[in-house]
Amino acid sequence: EANLMAQLAHPYIVKIYYADVSDDGRPYIIMEYLSGQNLSEQYKRHPLSVMEALRTGVRLSSAIATAHAAGVLHRDIKPANVLTNDYGWPALTDFGISSALEDELPTLTTTRAAGQASAGSTTGSQSVGMSIPWSPPEMFEDDPKPDVRSDIFSLAATIYTVLAGRTPFELANGSNQAVDLMGRIERGAITPMGRSDIPPGLLAALRKGMATDRHARYATAVDFA
């Protein structure tokens, strides 16, 4: 994680200052401190305004574009992984399951209990982690091969979440276990926003970013921005 994040000098990516191993063998990372709430804490308190969501989405798009230009996929973009500073500016963190674009991914073989919103799979000693509510359908395949459009899906799902006050495929009065969410994601069954102040063009951009077919999504984070 330290090696990946150290490559990414960007105002909206949490900075790594130093990484080492302590005398008793424990690895540690010294990172930028951000005092504000993460986006998950914010949207659960109240959904963001359209202007706040737009500012956040454009800034995060630039951070993700920088990561992609450096050959790094994040693979776990979600509200909890977006911290904020004293001014409310976002900063993307937790590149712990990131991969270089040319890296091979281990095969996806299993998921945890269906009631959990996160899933993991193992092949030997390696693992793939994902946060299902914001994961694109290609991550559910037996041999997942995410690309830059997979991160765009997760970013679009994150912005949708902070506007709607819930994840894009979550039903207010329905079952939202992992298997239910995965089925809706694979079908592209986005739950209506439920807000009258969202411009149609913004909704269209978010839906395109979350298209089931990755070829129908924006090709780059800059395009999405």
C-alpha positions as CSV (number, residue, x, y, z in Angstrom):
1,E,0.0,0.0,0.0
2,A,2.8,2.4,0.9
3,N,4.6,1.8,-2.3
4,L,1.5,2.3,-4.4
5,M,0.4,5.4,-2.6
6,A,3.9,6.9,-2.6
7,Q,3.6,7.0,-6.4
8,L,0.5,9.1,-6.4
9,A,1.2,12.7,-5.5
10,H,-2.2,14.4,-5.8
11,P,-4.1,16.9,-3.6
12,Y,-7.1,14.5,-3.4
13,I,-5.1,11.4,-2.5
14,V,-4.0,10.8,1.1
15,K,-0.3,11.4,1.3
16,I,2.2,8.8,2.5
17,Y,5.1,10.4,4.3
18,Y,7.1,7.4,5.5
19,A,6.9,3.6,5.8
20,D,9.2,1.3,7.7
21,V,9.2,-1.7,10.1
22,S,9.6,-1.1,13.8
23,D,12.4,-2.8,15.9
24,D,9.9,-5.4,17.1
25,G,8.9,-6.3,13.5
26,R,5.7,-4.4,13.0
27,P,5.3,-2.5,9.7
28,Y,3.9,1.0,9.9
29,I,2.9,3.8,7.6
30,I,3.0,7.5,8.5
31,M,0.2,9.3,6.6
32,E,-1.4,12.7,6.2
33,Y,-3.9,13.3,8.9
34,L,-7.4,14.4,7.8
35,S,-9.7,15.6,10.6
36,G,-13.0,15.6,8.8
37,Q,-15.6,12.8,8.6
38,N,-15.4,10.3,5.8
39,L,-18.1,10.4,3.1
40,S,-19.9,7.4,4.7
41,E,-20.3,9.2,8.0
42,Q,-21.5,12.3,6.1
43,Y,-24.2,10.7,3.9
44,K,-25.6,8.7,6.8
45,R,-26.1,12.0,8.7
46,H,-27.6,13.7,5.7
47,P,-27.3,13.4,1.9
48,L,-24.9,15.8,0.2
49,S,-26.3,18.7,-1.8
50,V,-25.9,18.6,-5.6
51,M,-23.1,21.1,-5.6
52,E,-21.2,19.3,-2.8
53,A,-21.6,16.0,-4.7
54,L,-20.4,17.6,-8.0
55,R,-17.4,19.2,-6.4
56,T,-16.5,15.9,-4.7
57,G,-17.0,13.8,-7.8
58,V,-14.9,16.0,-10.0
59,R,-12.1,16.1,-7.4
60,L,-12.1,12.4,-6.9
61,S,-12.2,11.8,-10.7
62,S,-8.9,13.8,-11.0
63,A,-7.4,11.7,-8.2
64,I,-8.5,8.4,-9.9
65,A,-7.3,9.7,-13.3
66,T,-3.8,10.3,-11.7
67,A,-3.8,6.8,-10.2
68,H,-4.7,5.3,-13.6
69,A,-2.1,7.3,-15.3
70,A,0.5,5.8,-12.9
71,G,-0.8,2.3,-13.8
72,V,-2.7,1.8,-10.5
73,L,-6.3,0.5,-10.1
74,H,-7.9,1.3,-6.7
75,R,-10.5,-1.5,-6.8
76,D,-12.3,-0.5,-3.6
77,I,-13.7,3.0,-4.1
78,K,-16.5,3.7,-1.7
79,P,-17.7,6.4,0.7
80,A,-15.8,5.1,3.7
81,N,-12.5,5.3,1.7
82,V,-12.9,9.0,1.0
83,L,-11.7,11.1,3.9
84,T,-12.1,14.9,4.2
85,N,-9.9,17.7,5.6
86,D,-10.8,20.8,7.6
87,Y,-12.1,22.5,4.4
88,G,-14.3,19.6,3.4
89,W,-12.1,18.6,0.5
90,P,-12.0,14.8,-0.2
91,A,-9.0,12.6,-0.2
92,L,-9.0,9.0,-1.5
93,T,-7.4,6.4,0.8
94,D,-7.1,2.7,1.4
95,F,-5.2,1.5,-1.6
96,G,-4.6,-1.8,0.3
97,I,-6.2,-4.0,-2.4
98,S,-5.0,-1.9,-5.3
99,S,-3.2,-3.5,-8.2
100,A,-1.0,-2.4,-11.0
101,L,-2.9,-2.4,-14.2
102,E,-0.7,-5.2,-15.7
103,D,-0.9,-7.4,-12.6
104,E,-2.7,-10.8,-12.7
105,L,-5.6,-11.0,-10.2
106,P,-6.2,-14.2,-8.3
107,T,-9.3,-16.2,-9.3
108,L,-12.6,-15.3,-7.5
109,T,-13.8,-18.6,-5.9
110,T,-16.1,-17.8,-3.0
111,T,-17.9,-15.2,-1.1
112,R,-18.6,-14.7,2.6
113,A,-22.0,-15.1,4.2
114,A,-24.7,-13.6,2.0
115,G,-25.8,-11.2,4.7
116,Q,-22.5,-9.3,4.6
117,A,-21.9,-6.3,2.4
118,S,-18.2,-7.2,1.8
119,A,-16.9,-10.3,0.0
120,G,-13.6,-11.9,-0.2
121,S,-12.1,-14.8,-2.2
122,T,-8.9,-16.7,-1.9
123,T,-6.5,-18.5,-4.2
124,G,-3.7,-19.9,-2.2
125,S,-2.4,-17.2,0.0
126,Q,-3.7,-14.3,-2.1
127,S,-7.1,-12.7,-1.8
128,V,-9.4,-10.4,-3.6
129,G,-11.5,-8.0,-1.5
130,M,-14.5,-6.0,-2.7
131,S,-17.3,-3.9,-1.2
132,I,-20.3,-5.3,-2.9
133,P,-22.7,-2.3,-2.9
134,W,-20.2,-0.3,-5.0
135,S,-18.6,-3.1,-7.0
136,P,-19.2,-3.5,-10.8
137,P,-20.6,-6.8,-12.0
138,E,-17.3,-7.9,-13.6
139,M,-15.9,-8.3,-10.1
140,F,-18.4,-11.1,-9.4
141,E,-17.0,-13.3,-12.2
142,D,-15.0,-16.4,-11.6
143,D,-12.0,-14.8,-13.1
144,P,-12.4,-11.0,-12.5
145,K,-10.5,-8.7,-14.8
146,P,-11.2,-5.2,-13.6
147,D,-9.9,-2.2,-15.6
148,V,-10.2,1.6,-15.3
149,R,-13.9,1.4,-16.1
150,S,-14.4,-0.7,-13.0
151,D,-13.1,2.1,-10.8
152,I,-15.4,4.5,-12.7
153,F,-18.4,2.3,-11.8
154,S,-17.4,2.4,-8.1
155,L,-16.9,6.2,-8.2
156,A,-20.3,6.7,-9.9
157,A,-21.9,4.4,-7.3
158,T,-20.2,6.4,-4.5
159,I,-21.5,9.8,-5.8
160,Y,-25.0,8.2,-6.2
161,T,-24.8,7.0,-2.6
162,V,-23.9,10.4,-1.1
163,L,-26.8,12.0,-3.0
164,A,-29.4,9.3,-2.3
165,G,-28.4,8.6,1.3
166,R,-28.2,4.9,0.5
167,T,-26.3,2.6,-2.0
168,P,-27.6,2.6,-5.6
169,F,-29.0,-0.9,-5.6
170,E,-30.4,-0.9,-2.1
171,L,-34.2,-1.2,-1.5
172,A,-35.8,0.7,1.4
173,N,-38.3,-2.0,2.1
174,G,-36.6,-5.1,0.5
175,S,-33.9,-7.6,1.2
176,N,-30.4,-6.1,0.9
177,Q,-28.2,-9.0,1.6
178,A,-25.1,-9.5,-0.5
179,V,-26.7,-12.0,-2.9
180,D,-29.6,-9.6,-3.5
181,L,-27.3,-6.6,-4.2
182,M,-25.2,-8.7,-6.5
183,G,-28.2,-9.7,-8.6
184,R,-29.4,-6.1,-8.9
185,I,-26.0,-4.9,-9.9
186,E,-25.7,-7.6,-12.6
187,R,-29.2,-6.6,-13.9
188,G,-28.4,-2.9,-13.7
189,A,-31.5,-2.4,-11.4
190,I,-30.6,1.0,-9.9
191,T,-33.1,2.1,-7.3
192,P,-34.6,5.5,-8.2
193,M,-32.9,8.4,-6.4
194,G,-36.0,9.8,-4.7
195,R,-34.9,13.4,-5.0
196,S,-36.5,16.1,-7.1
197,D,-33.5,18.5,-7.1
198,I,-31.1,16.3,-9.1
199,P,-30.5,17.5,-12.6
200,P,-31.4,14.9,-15.3
201,G,-28.0,15.3,-16.8
202,L,-26.3,14.3,-13.5
203,L,-28.5,11.3,-13.2
204,A,-27.7,10.3,-16.7
205,A,-24.0,10.6,-16.1
206,L,-24.2,8.5,-12.9
207,R,-26.2,5.8,-14.7
208,K,-23.7,5.7,-17.6
209,G,-20.9,5.4,-15.1
210,M,-22.7,2.4,-13.5
211,A,-23.7,0.7,-16.8
212,T,-23.7,-3.1,-16.5
213,D,-21.7,-3.4,-19.7
214,R,-18.3,-1.7,-19.1
215,H,-18.1,-0.8,-22.7
216,A,-21.1,1.5,-22.2
217,R,-19.4,3.4,-19.3
218,Y,-17.1,6.4,-19.6
219,A,-13.8,5.2,-20.9
220,T,-11.7,7.4,-18.5
221,A,-12.1,9.1,-15.2
222,V,-11.6,12.4,-17.0
223,D,-14.5,11.7,-19.3
224,F,-16.7,11.0,-16.2
225,A,-15.5,14.2,-14.6
